[in-house]
Structure formats: C-alpha cells, structure tokens
C-alpha cells in the first residue's frame, strides 16, 4: 500500500554490478521465447541451485518469514551493493535456467527512478522478462514527459518475443492519493459523504479510467475496500475509506471498479482482508502491524466488500502486509497461503490476478531480502510481485530468486505456470501496446 507521503528517491549507482550480472544471464539465456499460453513445465532432477541472496534486510502502498521458512538461502560471499531502502543486494553466484528466468520475469512489476525509463529496464522488457511497470509522480514531472516514457515502455514491449502489452499501473485512488493530476478529485471519504454516493463513486471510477487511459496506462491500484472501525485511524486519516459499514464500502467500491473497467482500465481491490482496524500509527510501509480481529468480525467486515467486488468482476486483488492472527499468526497476509489460497481463492472464489503490496515495505523486515520475500509471496499464492523501490535491481533480484526456486523444485511448476497464465491473460485482455 504505497503510503501518501512521497518516498525517498535517492539512488546509489551500481551499473557495473548490474551489467556483470546481465552478461552472465545473457550468456545463458539464448533466444527468448514468446509469451503465448503457458505450457506445463518439465522440471527434471532439481539442480543444486539456491536463490540469489539480496543481502541482509535492516527494515524500511504498497507484511514477515525467515530464509528457512521460505526455503531460500544466501549464496556465496558477495557483499553486494546498497539499495535505497537500506538493504544490500548481492549478485547471485549461480545462473537460473533461461526458461525459468523468462517465466519468472512475467510475474514481476518493475519501477524506476526519475523521469526516463533506464536502458536496462527497456532491455528487460524487450527480452520478455517483465510483466509491467508501476509509475509514480517522480516518473511524470509533466504530461509530455510521461507520454514519452510510456511510448518508450510500449515500444520495448512491442519488440518482445510476444509483443504482449505491459501492465502499466499507478495508484489513482482519488483525493490525497493520486499519482497523476486529474480525476478522480474526490477522496473515498468525500464520496461516502456525497449526496449521491453510488453515483459519485461511479463518476470517480470513470474519471480515474479517463486519466490513466489518456496517459497510456491500463491498471489502477484502486479502489481501497478497507472498512474503518474508528474515525481518523490509519485508513480513514488519509480519507481512503468509503466508510465504517461493510455494505456501504461494498456498494461504492464496486461502483467505482465497474465504471473504471467499463472504460478498459483494470481495477485492483485492496488491501485484503482489510486494513480498517489499523490504528493511526500502524503503517505497514514502515513497520510490522498485527491486527487481532476475531475471525467472525474479519469475515463480516473486512472481507465482505471483496465478495461484492469479485461478483462485480474485479480483475486484481492486492493483499495486505498486516498479520491477522485469526487466519495466520506467523505471516502477513500476502505471505500466507491460509489468507491468499484459503480465504481469497477458496472461500471467496476469486479467480483473477493476485498482486503483492510493495516488496520493500517495512512490515517485511523480519522476512529476509528481496529474493526471500518474492519466493515466500509466490508460495503463498501471489501472482504478481510489486517491486516499487524505484530500483531496477530489485525486480531483477526477485525474478532471479523465483527462477532459482522453480529450478530447484522449491516452487511447484504447475502452480507457477498457473500464475503466469493468469498474468498473461490479463495482459492480453488489455489490448495491444
């Protein structure tokens, strides 16, 4: 749940390190293959590989497992390079298979610093090893610069083996959380208090779609379906909740997403199973958050708007990084199969694309490095991994860890193929680039 205040954009140069890794990868990759339908993967005897470590995490919308929990391990003794979030990103000392790298990349949402897509990101997209890109205000200092950047990203996707569209996304909730200027102007709180709330929600959804489509984007990380339980708590303070009644949030959130998706921009319901019980200072971007809501209340309040959103055809659902002891006392929702597979998939019947909140979030401080987190999220059932630290190497590290875990058998080949297939289906449904 990328929080409203703007994150730091300081970056440390590390092009030489990245190019060294890229040279190793390209030597092993050979010709890229097309996207197309995902065929069942033939996993032979697992090679003796482990995921590349991304160093020791010291903590940082966009919640926590150890390396032993996720089955990943630190490789070699490479000291790595510093990242903007305070962690260290080490270069893997083994190279995953070419096929696994391509599949893994199709589950990664990249981000980049500044107003111009870096050449290395464009190369990754051309090779078919990226599912999408998330954009922030710093990437769009002017409409003209944003249009240029989007043209470059789309042109790179057209040059990929499949030519499939990228998922180009941002947070355009309305009110205080708008990455791009323009609609929707009203916040969720303002919509909930309007004379015609349902009409206002529909107009906001259509407005969000118009703003994003005009900029060339096709996915909105909205609407927020959190039902706040006390005024001015975390989610209400930033006016991101439609209200304190689940039926109201369900109605307005569904009106927003339906109007938006009718205009061709995919909607994302977040943050499952709900952040409405988070206190004012409980921000998963910054630290671990535990929400001890009783199971009956969690399902009746937190999950109920998702039932309506799923019935309304929402394309994506983002999981929260908070821990919900009623469902899983040890792991945040986005790292918990009990939450993702048990509640969202089995209980509520969601068949669309699941997407993580920001992998660099402070709530994941106890769950290892980027690679550890990526593998844990994939094992839990998350299809798309949101690498939003504005650091190309973060996405590369997540992809390398997924690929190595697939090669070794630590990630199930059939489940991996299913996740890639859902992402590919979403991409192709959103039109050509």
VEXDREN-2710 file (C-alpha; in Angstrom, 1 decimal):
% VEXDREN-2710
k/r/px/py/pz
1/UNK/0.0/0.0/0.0
2/UNK/2.2/2.8/-1.2
3/UNK/1.5/5.5/1.5
4/UNK/0.5/9.0/0.6
5/UNK/3.8/10.7/1.6
6/UNK/6.4/10.5/-1.2
7/UNK/9.2/8.0/-0.7
8/UNK/12.8/9.0/-0.9
9/UNK/14.2/8.6/-4.4
10/UNK/17.9/8.6/-3.6
11/UNK/19.7/6.0/-5.7
12/UNK/23.2/4.5/-5.5
13/UNK/25.0/3.9/-8.9
14/UNK/25.6/0.2/-9.5
15/UNK/25.5/-0.1/-13.3
16/UNK/28.8/-2.0/-13.4
17/UNK/27.5/-4.7/-11.0
18/UNK/24.2/-5.0/-12.9
19/UNK/26.0/-5.3/-16.3
20/UNK/28.2/-8.0/-14.9
21/UNK/25.1/-10.0/-13.8
22/UNK/23.4/-9.2/-17.1
23/UNK/26.3/-10.6/-19.1
24/UNK/26.1/-13.8/-17.2
25/UNK/22.4/-14.1/-17.7
26/UNK/22.5/-13.3/-21.4
27/UNK/25.2/-15.8/-22.0
28/UNK/22.9/-18.5/-20.5
29/UNK/19.6/-17.3/-21.9
30/UNK/20.0/-17.5/-25.6
31/UNK/17.0/-16.7/-27.8
32/UNK/13.9/-15.5/-25.9
33/UNK/10.7/-17.4/-26.3
34/UNK/7.2/-15.9/-26.9
35/UNK/4.6/-15.4/-24.2
36/UNK/1.7/-17.4/-25.5
37/UNK/-0.1/-20.0/-23.5
38/UNK/2.0/-21.4/-20.7
39/UNK/2.8/-25.0/-21.3
40/UNK/3.3/-27.4/-18.4
41/UNK/6.9/-27.1/-17.2
42/UNK/9.1/-30.2/-17.4
43/UNK/11.1/-30.0/-14.2
44/UNK/13.9/-32.5/-14.3
45/UNK/16.1/-33.6/-11.5
46/UNK/16.5/-30.3/-9.5
47/UNK/19.9/-28.7/-10.0
48/UNK/21.9/-27.8/-7.0
49/UNK/20.9/-24.1/-7.0
50/UNK/19.6/-21.7/-4.4
51/UNK/18.1/-18.3/-4.9
52/UNK/20.4/-15.4/-5.1
53/UNK/20.6/-13.5/-1.8
54/UNK/19.8/-9.9/-1.8
55/UNK/21.7/-9.3/1.5
56/UNK/20.6/-8.6/5.0
57/UNK/17.4/-6.6/5.4
58/UNK/17.6/-3.9/8.0
59/UNK/13.9/-2.9/7.6
60/UNK/12.2/0.0/5.6
61/UNK/1.3/1.0/-0.6
62/UNK/2.2/-0.7/-1.1
63/UNK/3.9/-7.8/5.9
64/UNK/7.1/-11.4/7.8
65/UNK/9.2/-15.3/7.1
66/UNK/12.9/-16.2/7.6
67/UNK/15.1/-17.8/4.9
68/UNK/14.5/-21.2/6.5
69/UNK/10.7/-20.6/6.3
70/UNK/10.8/-19.7/2.6
71/UNK/13.4/-22.4/1.6
72/UNK/15.8/-19.8/0.3
73/UNK/19.5/-19.4/1.2
74/UNK/22.3/-17.0/1.0
75/UNK/24.7/-17.9/-1.8
76/UNK/28.4/-17.1/-1.9
77/UNK/30.0/-14.2/-0.1
78/UNK/29.3/-11.4/-2.4
79/UNK/29.0/-8.2/-0.3
80/UNK/26.5/-6.7/-2.8
81/UNK/25.5/-3.1/-3.2
82/UNK/23.4/-0.7/-1.1
83/UNK/19.8/-0.1/-2.0
84/UNK/17.7/3.0/-1.3
85/UNK/15.7/1.1/1.4
86/UNK/18.8/0.2/3.4
87/UNK/19.2/-3.4/2.3
88/UNK/22.1/-4.9/0.4
89/UNK/21.6/-6.5/-3.0
90/UNK/24.1/-9.2/-3.7
91/UNK/24.7/-10.7/-7.2
92/UNK/23.6/-14.3/-7.4
93/UNK/26.6/-16.7/-7.8
94/UNK/24.5/-19.2/-9.8
95/UNK/22.5/-18.5/-13.0
96/UNK/19.0/-19.9/-13.2
97/UNK/17.8/-21.6/-16.3
98/UNK/16.9/-19.4/-19.3
99/UNK/13.3/-20.8/-19.4
100/UNK/12.7/-20.2/-15.7
101/UNK/14.1/-16.6/-15.9
102/UNK/11.7/-15.8/-18.7
103/UNK/8.7/-17.3/-16.8
104/UNK/9.8/-15.5/-13.5
105/UNK/10.0/-12.1/-15.3
106/UNK/6.5/-12.5/-16.4
107/UNK/5.4/-12.1/-12.7
108/UNK/7.5/-9.0/-11.9
109/UNK/6.3/-5.4/-11.9
110/UNK/9.3/-3.1/-12.1
111/UNK/9.8/0.5/-11.1
112/UNK/12.5/3.0/-12.0
113/UNK/13.8/6.3/-10.7
114/UNK/13.5/9.7/-12.4
115/UNK/11.6/10.7/-15.5
116/UNK/13.1/8.4/-18.1
117/UNK/13.0/4.6/-18.3
118/UNK/16.6/3.3/-17.9
119/UNK/18.1/1.3/-20.9
120/UNK/18.5/-1.8/-18.8
121/UNK/14.7/-1.8/-18.0
122/UNK/13.9/-1.4/-21.7
123/UNK/16.2/-4.3/-22.5
124/UNK/14.5/-6.5/-19.9
125/UNK/11.1/-5.6/-21.4
126/UNK/12.3/-6.4/-24.9
127/UNK/13.5/-9.8/-23.7
128/UNK/10.0/-10.5/-22.4
129/UNK/11.2/-10.7/-18.8
130/UNK/8.8/-8.1/-17.3
131/UNK/5.0/-8.2/-16.6
132/UNK/4.6/-4.5/-16.0
133/UNK/5.8/-1.2/-14.6
134/UNK/4.4/0.9/-11.8
135/UNK/4.7/4.7/-12.2
136/UNK/5.0/7.4/-9.5
137/UNK/4.9/11.1/-9.5
138/UNK/8.6/11.3/-10.0
139/UNK/8.2/9.4/-13.3
140/UNK/5.8/12.0/-14.5
141/UNK/7.1/15.6/-14.0
142/UNK/4.9/16.7/-16.9
143/UNK/2.3/15.2/-19.1
144/UNK/4.7/15.3/-22.1
145/UNK/7.5/13.5/-20.2
146/UNK/5.1/10.8/-19.1
147/UNK/3.8/10.3/-22.6
148/UNK/7.4/10.0/-23.9
149/UNK/8.2/7.4/-21.1
150/UNK/5.1/5.4/-21.8
151/UNK/5.8/5.4/-25.5
152/UNK/9.3/4.0/-24.8
153/UNK/7.9/1.3/-22.5
154/UNK/5.3/0.3/-25.0
155/UNK/7.7/0.2/-27.9
156/UNK/10.0/-2.1/-25.9
157/UNK/7.1/-4.4/-25.2
158/UNK/6.2/-4.5/-28.9
159/UNK/9.8/-5.7/-29.6
160/UNK/9.5/-8.5/-27.1
161/UNK/9.0/-12.1/-28.4
162/UNK/5.2/-12.0/-27.9
163/UNK/4.5/-8.3/-28.2
164/UNK/2.1/-8.6/-25.3
165/UNK/1.1/-5.4/-23.6
166/UNK/2.7/-4.4/-20.4
167/UNK/0.7/-3.8/-17.2
168/UNK/1.3/-0.1/-16.8
169/UNK/-0.1/0.9/-13.4
170/UNK/-0.3/3.5/-10.7
171/UNK/-2.3/4.5/-7.6
172/UNK/-5.1/6.8/-8.7
173/UNK/-7.5/6.4/-5.8
174/UNK/-8.7/10.0/-5.6
175/UNK/-8.3/12.8/-3.1
176/UNK/-4.8/12.7/-1.5
177/UNK/-3.7/9.6/-3.3
178/UNK/-3.3/10.5/-6.9
179/UNK/0.0/9.9/-8.8
180/UNK/-1.3/11.8/-11.8
181/UNK/-3.1/15.2/-12.0
182/UNK/-6.7/14.9/-12.8
183/UNK/-9.7/12.8/-11.9
184/UNK/-10.9/11.5/-9.5
185/UNK/-10.8/14.6/-7.4
186/UNK/-12.9/13.3/-4.6
187/UNK/-11.4/11.0/-1.9
188/UNK/-13.2/7.8/-0.8
189/UNK/-14.3/9.6/2.3
190/UNK/-15.8/12.5/0.3
191/UNK/-17.6/10.0/-2.0
192/UNK/-19.1/8.3/1.0
193/UNK/-20.4/11.6/2.3
194/UNK/-21.8/12.8/-1.0
195/UNK/-25.5/13.3/-1.7
196/UNK/-25.4/10.5/-4.2
197/UNK/-22.6/8.2/-3.1
198/UNK/-23.1/5.5/-5.6
199/UNK/-23.2/8.0/-8.5
200/UNK/-20.2/9.8/-7.2
201/UNK/-18.3/6.5/-6.9
202/UNK/-19.2/5.6/-10.5
203/UNK/-18.1/9.0/-11.8
204/UNK/-14.8/8.7/-9.8
205/UNK/-14.2/5.3/-11.4
206/UNK/-14.8/6.6/-14.8
207/UNK/-12.7/9.6/-14.2
208/UNK/-9.8/7.5/-13.0
209/UNK/-10.1/5.4/-16.1
210/UNK/-10.0/8.5/-18.3
211/UNK/-6.9/9.9/-16.5
212/UNK/-5.0/6.7/-16.8
213/UNK/-6.1/5.8/-20.4
214/UNK/-5.1/9.3/-21.6
215/UNK/-1.7/8.7/-20.1
216/UNK/-1.5/5.3/-21.7
217/UNK/-1.9/3.3/-18.5
218/UNK/-4.1/0.2/-18.2
219/UNK/-4.2/-0.8/-14.5
220/UNK/-5.3/1.2/-11.5
221/UNK/-4.2/0.1/-8.0
222/UNK/-7.7/1.1/-6.7
223/UNK/-10.2/1.1/-5.2
224/UNK/-9.5/0.7/-1.5
225/UNK/-12.1/-1.6/0.2
226/UNK/-10.9/-1.2/3.8
227/UNK/-13.8/-0.6/6.2
228/UNK/-12.5/1.6/9.0
229/UNK/-13.6/0.7/12.6
230/UNK/-12.8/4.1/14.2
231/UNK/-12.7/7.6/12.8
232/UNK/-9.3/9.1/12.0
233/UNK/-7.5/5.7/12.2
234/UNK/-4.8/4.9/9.7
235/UNK/-7.0/4.3/6.6
236/UNK/-9.6/7.0/7.5
237/UNK/-7.0/9.7/8.3
238/UNK/-5.9/9.8/4.7
239/UNK/-9.6/9.7/3.5
240/UNK/-9.0/6.3/1.8
241/UNK/-12.1/4.5/3.1
242/UNK/-15.7/4.9/1.9
243/UNK/-17.0/4.4/5.4
244/UNK/-17.4/2.2/8.5
245/UNK/-20.1/0.0/7.2
246/UNK/-19.1/-3.0/5.0
247/UNK/-22.3/-2.8/2.9
248/UNK/-21.5/0.8/2.1
249/UNK/-17.9/0.1/1.2
250/UNK/-19.0/-2.9/-0.9
251/UNK/-21.5/-0.8/-2.9
252/UNK/-19.3/2.2/-3.5
253/UNK/-16.1/0.2/-4.2
254/UNK/-18.0/-2.0/-6.7
255/UNK/-19.5/1.1/-8.4
256/UNK/-16.0/2.6/-8.8
257/UNK/-14.4/-0.5/-10.2
258/UNK/-17.2/-1.3/-12.6
259/UNK/-17.2/2.1/-14.1
260/UNK/-13.4/2.1/-14.4
261/UNK/-13.3/-1.4/-16.0
262/UNK/-16.0/-0.5/-18.5
263/UNK/-13.5/2.0/-19.9
264/UNK/-10.8/-0.6/-20.3
265/UNK/-8.7/0.1/-17.2
266/UNK/-8.3/-2.9/-14.9
267/UNK/-9.2/-2.3/-11.2
268/UNK/-7.4/-3.6/-8.1
269/UNK/-9.3/-4.2/-4.9
270/UNK/-7.1/-3.6/-1.8
271/UNK/-5.9/-4.4/0.9
272/UNK/-7.2/-7.9/1.5
273/UNK/-8.5/-8.9/4.0
274/UNK/-8.7/-5.3/5.2
275/UNK/-6.7/-2.6/7.0
276/UNK/-9.8/-1.0/8.6
277/UNK/-8.7/-2.0/12.1
278/UNK/-5.2/-0.4/11.8
279/UNK/-4.5/2.4/14.3
280/UNK/-3.4/5.8/13.3
281/UNK/0.4/4.9/13.5
282/UNK/0.1/1.3/12.1
283/UNK/1.5/1.8/8.7
284/UNK/2.8/-1.4/7.0
285/UNK/5.1/0.7/4.8
286/UNK/7.1/1.5/7.9
287/UNK/6.8/-1.4/10.3
288/UNK/5.1/-4.7/11.1
289/UNK/1.5/-4.5/12.0
290/UNK/-0.7/-7.1/13.8
291/UNK/-4.5/-6.8/13.6
292/UNK/-6.0/-9.2/16.2
293/UNK/-9.5/-9.0/14.8
294/UNK/-11.7/-12.0/15.6
295/UNK/-12.4/-14.3/12.6
296/UNK/-16.1/-13.7/12.5
297/UNK/-15.6/-9.9/12.5
298/UNK/-12.8/-10.1/10.0
299/UNK/-15.0/-12.0/7.6
300/UNK/-18.2/-10.0/8.2
301/UNK/-16.5/-6.6/8.0
302/UNK/-13.1/-6.8/6.3
303/UNK/-13.8/-9.5/3.7
304/UNK/-17.4/-8.7/2.8
305/UNK/-16.6/-5.8/0.3
306/UNK/-14.4/-8.3/-1.6
307/UNK/-17.3/-10.7/-2.1
308/UNK/-19.1/-7.9/-3.9
309/UNK/-16.0/-6.8/-5.8
310/UNK/-15.4/-10.4/-7.0
311/UNK/-19.0/-10.7/-8.1
312/UNK/-18.6/-7.4/-9.9
313/UNK/-15.7/-8.8/-11.9
314/UNK/-12.6/-7.0/-10.3
315/UNK/-9.5/-8.1/-12.2
316/UNK/-6.9/-7.9/-9.5
317/UNK/-6.8/-8.1/-5.7
318/UNK/-3.9/-6.8/-3.6
319/UNK/-3.1/-8.5/-0.3
320/UNK/-2.3/-6.6/2.9
321/UNK/1.1/-6.8/4.6
322/UNK/-0.5/-6.9/8.1
323/UNK/-0.7/-10.1/10.2
324/UNK/-4.1/-11.4/11.0
325/UNK/-3.7/-14.0/13.9
326/UNK/-7.3/-15.3/13.3
327/UNK/-6.1/-16.6/10.0
328/UNK/-2.3/-16.9/10.3
329/UNK/-0.4/-15.8/13.4
330/UNK/3.0/-16.1/11.8
331/UNK/2.9/-14.4/8.4
332/UNK/1.5/-11.3/6.8
333/UNK/-1.5/-11.8/4.6
334/UNK/0.5/-11.6/1.4
335/UNK/2.9/-14.3/2.5
336/UNK/0.2/-16.6/3.9
337/UNK/-1.4/-19.4/1.9
338/UNK/-4.1/-19.5/4.5
339/UNK/-5.1/-16.0/3.6
340/UNK/-4.4/-16.0/-0.2
341/UNK/-5.4/-19.5/-1.1
342/UNK/-7.8/-20.3/1.8
343/UNK/-9.8/-17.1/2.2
344/UNK/-9.4/-15.3/-1.1
345/UNK/-9.3/-18.2/-3.6
346/UNK/-11.3/-21.0/-1.9
347/UNK/-13.7/-19.2/0.4
348/UNK/-14.5/-16.2/-1.8
349/UNK/-13.9/-17.8/-5.2
350/UNK/-11.5/-15.2/-6.7
351/UNK/-10.1/-16.4/-10.0
352/UNK/-8.3/-13.3/-11.1
353/UNK/-4.7/-11.9/-10.6
354/UNK/-3.3/-11.5/-7.1
355/UNK/-0.7/-8.8/-6.6
356/UNK/1.5/-8.0/-3.6
357/UNK/1.9/-4.7/-1.9
358/UNK/5.4/-3.2/-2.1
359/UNK/8.0/-5.9/-1.5
360/UNK/10.3/-3.3/0.1
361/UNK/7.7/-2.5/2.9
362/UNK/9.0/-2.2/6.5
363/UNK/6.4/-4.7/7.6
364/UNK/8.6/-7.4/6.0
365/UNK/11.7/-6.5/7.9
366/UNK/11.9/-10.0/9.5
367/UNK/11.3/-11.9/6.3
368/UNK/14.6/-11.7/4.6
369/UNK/15.8/-9.9/1.5
370/UNK/14.0/-9.3/-1.8
371/UNK/14.5/-12.8/-3.0
372/UNK/13.3/-14.4/0.2
373/UNK/10.2/-12.2/0.1
374/UNK/9.5/-12.9/-3.6
375/UNK/9.7/-16.7/-3.1
376/UNK/7.5/-16.6/0.1
377/UNK/4.9/-14.5/-1.7
378/UNK/4.8/-16.9/-4.7
379/UNK/4.5/-19.9/-2.4
380/UNK/1.6/-18.2/-0.7
381/UNK/-0.2/-17.7/-4.0
382/UNK/0.6/-14.2/-5.1
383/UNK/0.8/-14.0/-8.9
384/UNK/2.3/-10.5/-9.4
385/UNK/5.2/-9.2/-7.3
386/UNK/5.3/-5.4/-6.9
387/UNK/8.9/-4.1/-6.9
388/UNK/8.3/-0.5/-6.3
389/UNK/11.5/0.8/-4.7
390/UNK/12.4/2.6/-8.0
391/UNK/15.4/0.3/-8.3
392/UNK/15.7/-1.9/-11.4
393/UNK/17.9/-4.4/-9.5
394/UNK/15.1/-5.0/-7.0
395/UNK/13.0/-6.5/-9.8
396/UNK/16.0/-8.5/-11.2
397/UNK/16.7/-9.9/-7.7
398/UNK/13.0/-11.0/-7.3
399/UNK/13.0/-12.7/-10.8
400/UNK/16.3/-14.5/-10.2
401/UNK/15.1/-15.8/-6.8
402/UNK/11.8/-17.1/-8.4
403/UNK/13.6/-18.7/-11.2
404/UNK/16.1/-20.5/-9.0
405/UNK/13.3/-21.7/-6.7
406/UNK/11.5/-23.0/-9.7
407/UNK/14.6/-24.8/-11.0
408/UNK/15.2/-26.4/-7.6
409/UNK/11.6/-27.5/-7.2
410/UNK/11.0/-25.3/-4.2
411/UNK/8.2/-23.6/-6.2
412/UNK/5.7/-26.0/-7.7
413/UNK/5.9/-26.0/-11.5
414/UNK/2.2/-26.3/-12.0
415/UNK/1.3/-23.5/-9.7
416/UNK/4.0/-21.3/-11.2
417/UNK/2.6/-22.0/-14.7
418/UNK/-0.9/-21.1/-13.4
419/UNK/0.2/-17.8/-12.0
420/UNK/2.0/-16.8/-15.2
421/UNK/-1.1/-17.9/-17.2
422/UNK/-3.4/-15.6/-15.2
423/UNK/-1.0/-12.7/-15.6
424/UNK/-0.6/-13.3/-19.3
425/UNK/-4.4/-13.5/-19.7
426/UNK/-4.8/-10.1/-18.0
427/UNK/-2.1/-8.6/-20.2
428/UNK/-3.5/-9.7/-23.5
429/UNK/-7.1/-8.7/-22.4
430/UNK/-6.0/-5.1/-22.1
431/UNK/-5.2/-4.7/-25.7
432/UNK/-2.1/-4.4/-27.8
433/UNK/0.6/-1.8/-26.8
END
